[in-house]
């Protein structure tokens, strides 16, 4: 049974800043310097750190010079308390690379692992998901998602059955395109989903008009892709110094400002920024430490960024 909003508020009051991830940090007995913000998944009651990592660009052959950097990035993310990992067979050989890194670091069972299926028919979908198990290892995934609504009705039937068998703990659907928002909203109303994954950022807030409120109302957790707006927000702020209000939310970088804005949205909203460098992983995980902006500060953050974003100039509200 999904948790009510009241249940989530009670859990959040006890877990928000003080929930230690020590129970998750088994590798070498390591713990983050501070406790991370935690999020409660409404459908299961499971708690996970409020920041994840997207692995779209973890690609390359075994001898690629980038592989050691990817390994260091993954190790840094995990060592600091990061657990939520999102990948896809659609991302080149990302599953293969991540599977190898997890085996080398011996952390497969310590992670909250999400991947996707991107096929139209049932047989191809089953084959695709079986291949994900082969590459990533383990006997279950924490989340299986229909990638960009492709074959969504067919794949959800298989995924629901596999969830009943214990192969998936949660199931969901993804998009990163505003053109699919209406279709995704319809799917959210018709199906019993645990998660959706959508694009959302301080400077690109279109999914907040319908999808995020709908997810909150229906008890669906949200993974947020593109939380930096495809890098456009970094371009918008340029070399500006952080505003004074950044200190009020313990933000030490623009990345942390942008991620904290996403984390602070109502409901269970977890950003999964694409990250392939160790120092970026460290910076991103830092966003899940300390305070988050309240509704008033979020509005101030919107007023700050909108004039800097060409596509938002002259617009009002959250659209």
Number of C-alpha atoms within 10 A of each C-alpha: 8 14 17 15 16 9 13 19 15 11 17 18 11 11 19 23 18 15 21 19 23 13 10 20 21 14 13 7 10 15 19 18 11 17 21 27 27 27 25 24 23 24 20 13 15 10 17 23 24 29 32 29 26 21 24 20 15 23 20 16 11 12 8 10 10 15 19 13 15 23 22 17 21 25 18 19 27 27 20 21 28 31 24 24 22 24 23 21 20 14 13 14 19 21 27 21 21 23 19 18 21 19 13 11 13 11 16 18 15 17 19 18 19 22 24 24 28 21 21 15 14 16 12 14 22 16 12 16 19 11 15 22 17 13 18 24 18 13 11 19 22 18 22 29 28 26 23 19 22 17 17 22 15 16 25 24 12 14 24 20 12 17 19 10 11 14 19 20 19 22 24 28 26 24 20 17 12 13 9 14 18 12 11 22 16 11 16 21 12 9 11 16 22 25 26 24 25 26 25 22 22 24 26 22 19 18 19 18 13 13 21 25 16 16 24 19 12 21 24 26 24 25 25 26 25 18 29 23 18 15 10 15 22 15 11 16 15 11 9 9 9 14 12 7 14 18 12 13 19 19 24 14 15 22 19 21 24 23 28 30 24 25 24 18 19 13 25 23 26 29 30 24 26 23 22 23 17 18 14 17 24 18 17 28 26 27 28 29 24 18 17 26 22 13 13 8 16 18 15 13 20 17 13 15 16 20 15 17 16 11 11 15 11 8 10 10 9 14 13
